[in-house]
Amino acid sequence: MSEHVMRAVTQKEFGGREVLSVEEVARPEPLPTEVLVRVHAAGVNPVDWKTREGQGMAGLQSLPLTLGWDVSGVVEEVGFGVTTLAPGDEVYGMPWFPRAAGGYAEYVTAPARQWARKPASLDHVHAAAVPLAALTAWQILTDTARVRAGQRVLITAAAGGVGHFAVQFARHLGAHVIGTAGAGRHAWLKELGAQETIDYTTTRFEEAASDVDVVVDLVGDTHDDTSTRALKVLRPDGLLVAVPGGVSPELAAAARAAGVRATGYLVEPDGPALTAIAGLIDAGEVSVEVADTFPLERAAEAHAQGETGRTRGKLVLTVAG
């Protein structure tokens, strides 16, 4: 294959999994301040299949489109002005979000400061599972909610990609962590740091938790009014961070009536935060769960598994050895 082309998963229209195909496309070239990264693995996230369908971040994209924002790989080339990275450096990142990054491909370009050095203790597969999910959890807990030691934090969908990082980060910050998940994952969540677990299949979490300072809702109101129900567990002036779907006018009004706060949230590229997260991973304070891997050609199968909503941790595409 010519050095000017690469393999990438592309889609020419929005729709079901059948719109995804692997094709040869032009390899990107780094502009000044950018680096070219040879992708070894790419994480798969709910925003990927939602965008593929025409939802999620679809309104910000143009067709043909290559999905994927989670990347772990090796710097191949640096653009003019880059001094923080060099060819051969192992890096991971969530470049460009919410604009297209093209992570389901053999090469990606992005500004050098949207990357961080890969955790030394992780292989590329596990490193690719980190950026979007971990940054979402990290930014919510440290920047948005400013969680402090001794606070009570409830995390819905705690066994998922974002959830399993949120449990660990909240515990690292000294919070009392409550997580919702199926009973089969309670022991694992307690290993990660959750002090209380609630089986959402048998128990309404608002009947089992109370006096909560922060709710990180990773389910949303489209499923069983989860965000609205979460208002009931918050203490006065407590904070609901509603991730999927954000805060509707109805939810905002309900929060005001209940004397609590509610905000939406969207993750941003954050190289310095990824450096901090890598330090926690290498120190053994945070673990990364990969449920399954798929070669690039089987991206549609990865989406099919993810769309079940039953994945423990993350799904990853393997791109290069």
N, C-alpha and C positions, 0 to 999 in steps of 0.2 A: 504494500500500500504506500502511495506517495506521502511524503512528509507534509503535504499541503491538505490532506484529507484525513478524516477520522470516522469511526463508527459512533453513531448516536441513536438513541431512541427518539423518534420524531412522531408528531401527529399533525396532519394537515387540516383536521377539523376537530371540534369538540364532540365528545360522545363517549360511548362505552369502551371497554378495554380493547375492542377490536381495532380502534383507531391508532393504536401504538404499533410501530414497526421500526426495525433497526435498518438504518440506511447509512450510506457514505455521504458525509457533508464536509464543508470547508472547515479546516482546523482554524480556530481563532488565533490571532496574533496579539501579544500584549502591547497595550499603549503605554506611554510614560506613566510611571507610578504603579503599573500593574505587573502581575506575574502570571506566567503560563504554568499550570499545574497538570501533570499527568495523573489522571484519576485512577486510583486503585480500587476504591469502593465508594458507593453512593447510598446514603440512607433514603428510606422510603417513608413518607409521612402522609397523614390524612389530607393535608392541603394538596398533595400531588394528585390523588384521584378525584378530589373535588374540583380542582382546576381542570383536569382532563375532561371532566363532564361538562364544563362551562360554568362552574360555580367557583368557589374559593377565590383565587387571585386571577381568574380568567379575564376579568375586565381590564387588567393591566398588561395583558400579554398580546402578542401578535402571532399569527400563524404563517408558516409552520412553526411549531413550538417543540422545544426539548425541555421536559420537566426536570425537576430535581434541584434541591438547594443544599443538601448535606453532602459534603465531599471530604474524603481523605486521600492524600496522594503525595507526590514528590514534585518539587519545583523543577521545571524543565528549563525555563528561560525567564529572565527578569527584564522589565522595561527600563527605560532611562529614568534615573532618579531614585530607584529602589536601593536602599542601603540596609534594610532590616532582614532581608532574606536573600538567599543565593541558590543557584542551581544545586540540586542534591538534597536540599532541606526537606524533611518530612513535615507536612503541614496538614491541618484540617480547618474547615471553616463552613460558614453559611453565607456565601457571597450574594450580594445584590438584592436579597429579599426585600420587598415582594416582587421586584422586577425579575424577569427570567434570568437564571444563572446557567441553565443547561447542564445540570449535574449528571444526568443519565448519558454520559458521553465519555470518550477517552481523554479529552482535554477540556479544561476550563480556564478562562482568564478572569481576573478580578483584581481590584486594588490590593496592594500588599498588606495594608493594615486591616483588611477584612479577614485575614488569615491569622492563625497562631500555630506555633510548633505543636505537632501531634504529641499527645501523652506518650512518653517513652515506654510505659508499661503496656500499651495497647497495640495490637496489630491494626492494620488499616480497616479491616471489617468492623471491629468494635469502635474504632475512632470515628468512622463514618456514621455510626449510630448516635453520636453525641450532639453535634452542633445545634440543630434547630430545636430539638426537644429539651436539651439541657439549658440552652440560652433562654427559652421560653420560661422554664421553671426558675432559673436564676434571676432574670430580670423582674419577674413578678414578685418574687419573695424579697429581693434585696433593694430594688429600685422603686417598684410600685407600692408594695405593702410595707416595706421597711420592717420586716419581721424582727422582733427582739426576743431575747431569751425569756422564757416563761410564758410567752403567749401561746394560745391554743389555735392551731391551724387545721382546718378540715380540707382534705383533698379528695375530690370525686374522681373516679376512674384512676385510682392510685396505682394500679398495676400496669398501666399503659406506658407509652414512650415518654411523654412529658411527666406523667404521674410518678413513675418510679424515681425520676430525678428529683421531683419536687419533694417527695418524702425524705430523701437523703439530704437535700439542701436545707429543708426546714429543720431537720434534726440537727444538722451542723450548726445552724444559727441558734440552737438552744430551745426551739419551740417544742410544745407538746403536740404530737402529730396524730391525727385521726384520718384514716384512709378508708374509702369505700371500694370494695372489690368482691368478686365471688369468693366463697368460703375456701376454695382450693388454693387461693393465693394469699391467705392471711398469714400463714407461717413465714412465707418469703417476705412479705411486707414488714413483718416484725423484725426480721433479720436486717432489713434495710433501715429500720429506725422508727417505724410506727409504733406508738404505745397503745393505740386502740384501733380496731378494725371493725367495719360494719359490712355485713353481707347484704348488698343491695337487692339481692333476689328474694330475700325473706323479710327484710326490715327496712322501714322508711328511715332514712338517716336523721330526719328532723325529729323523730321520736327517740333516737338513741344518743344524740349529741346536743349540747347546749352551751351557752356562754362562750361562744367561739369568737376569737378576734379577727381571723381572716379565713374566708372560704376561697379556695382556688377551684373553681368549677370548670372541669374539662369535659363536661357532657353537654350543658346548654339547655335552654328551654324547649328546644324542638323535641327533646326526648323526656317525656313525663314531667314537664315543667320544672326541671331540676334547678335552674337558677332561681326561679321564684320560690321554690320550696326552701332553698338555701337561706333565704332571708330570715326564716324562722329560727335558725340556730345561732344567729349572730347576737352578740351583746350590743347594747346601745352604742352607736357610732362605730360598730364593727364594719369591716370592708368585705364586699363580695367582688372578686375579680372573675368576670364572666368571659371565658376565652372563646368557645365556639359561638358565633352569633352576636357577641357583644351585648350591649344593654339597649333593649327596645324602650320606646317611650313608656309602655305599660310597666316594664320592670323598673324603670327609673322612678316612676310614680309610686310603685309599691315599696321601693326602698325608702323613699322620703317619708311615706306614711308610717313605716316601721321604725323610723329614726336611725337608719343605718345608711351606709354608703355603698354605691355600686359603680364599677367602671369596667369598660371593655379593655382589651389589650391586644397588641400585635407585636411580635418579636422583631428585633432589628439586628443587623450584622454588628458584631461586637468582638473584635480581636482581643482587647484586654480582658474581657470576661472569660473568653475561651482559654486564655493563659492561666487565669485563676482557677478555672475548672480543671484544667490539665494538672495543676498542682495538687488539687484534692484527689484526683484519680491516682496520680503517681504516689501519693502518700497513703493510699489504701483506704481513704475515707469515703470514697464514692465508687460504686461498681456500675458496670454497664451491661445491660441484658439484651442479647440478640436472640430473637426467637427463631429466625431462619434466614438463609441466604439464597439468592437466585442469581444466575448469570444474567448479563445485560439483555440477552435475547429473550429472557423469561420475565421481563418487567410486568407484563400483563398478569402473570400468575402471582407475582408479588402483590399487585393491586388487589387481585381477587381475595387473597388471604387477608390483607389489611382491611378490606371492606367488610369482613365478617364482624369486626369490632371486638374480637376475642384474642388479640395478640398480646402476649406477655412481653413487654419491652418493645424492641424495634425489629424491623425487617430491613435487609441490606442487599443491594445489588453488587456483585463482584464484577469488576471491570478489567483490571490488569493484575498480573501476578506479582 
